[in-house]
Amino acid sequence: MTAATARACANIALVKYWGKRDSQLNLPAAGSLSLTLAALVTETTVAFDPELASDELILDGTIARPTESARISSFLDLIRAEAKLTTRAHVTSTNQFPTASGLASSASGFAALAVAASTAAGLTASPRALSILARRGSGSAARSIFGGFVRMHAGTASDGSDAFAEPVASRLLDRVRMVIAIVGGGAPKSHGSRDAMDHTAATSPLYRAWLDLVPNDLAAAEGALASGDLAALGAITEANALAMHASALAARPAVIYWQPATLALLAEVRALRERGLAAWGTMDAGPHVKVLTSIADAEAVAAALRSVPGASEVIISAPGGPTTVTA
């Protein structure tokens, strides 16, 4: 039996990934840009065991549902094919934050799985190859292979060979924090991201406008990173998130992740900004509000968000590092 353990951090997109150009290969319809977060960690152990008749997945201490296990097995098949293995694997994965609730647990989960399984299978892969592999499990997982600010390229090749992520250097990395306000206790969401983005792409009259917006937002965000302009990056971050959710709200029927506390938190973020604090909100496919801010203002932002009814927990996160093998 060969085994390996990997640790990965989730990432929050500042310019969002929402929609695919190829569902089978998990190719994004547009590029994205994210910040990897140290506070959102997944640890995954993969052990290839010749005694096993089928793959086994233990997620957060519980035997996974059949749909989850099937998804993991399909992903492991990619690694087995590369390593010329037929051995089944026992996978144990633990998220140190709420799972499947809109906090990017699939990003850290599949990044950790890609690295742990590749290592356990005896493969040596470059970071870019690992990013491409992780993308096959979850589009945002391609970004969690790397730490800090990360740019995901949508690519144009039909085989996905140019759809990968890479880190982006910026002096902002030493100045930023993300404040995460969890809504509803982090309960699992009822509408998964994959189905929601497919439904939005198929039915929303605003989806085409969303795709047309992303290249300009990416260029502006990369410019803000290059110049070290946190306010510019924050403004793009908040506007891009609202545009993504607008496309989902316009789907038929609408995809609505927001709860009353989500709106209250967004209102508080705007109030903080009016008082001169660095605070820009973003949301993924879930009700939680994440706030891009500075080291200097992070504690004040967190204190304000804790006072908002419906915010069950508020976490301050520093930028996270790349996915690593820990054992």
Secondary structure, 3 states (H helix, E strand, C coil): CEEEEEEEEEEEEEECCCCEEECCCCEECCCEEEEEEEEEEEEEEEEECCCCCCCEEEECCEECCHHHHHHHHHHHHHHHHHHCCCCCEEEEEEECCCCCCCCCHHHHHHHHHHHHHHHHCCCCCCHHHHHHHHHHHCCCHHHHCCCCEEEECCCCCCCCCCCCEEECCCHHHHCEEEEEEEEHHHCCCCCCHHHHHHHHHHHCCCHHHHHHHHHHHHHHHHHHHHHCCHHHHHHHHHHHHHHHHHHHHCCCCCCCCCCHHHHHHHHHHHHHHHCCCCCEEECCCCCCEEEEEECCCHHHHHHHHHCCCCEEEEEEECECCCCEECC
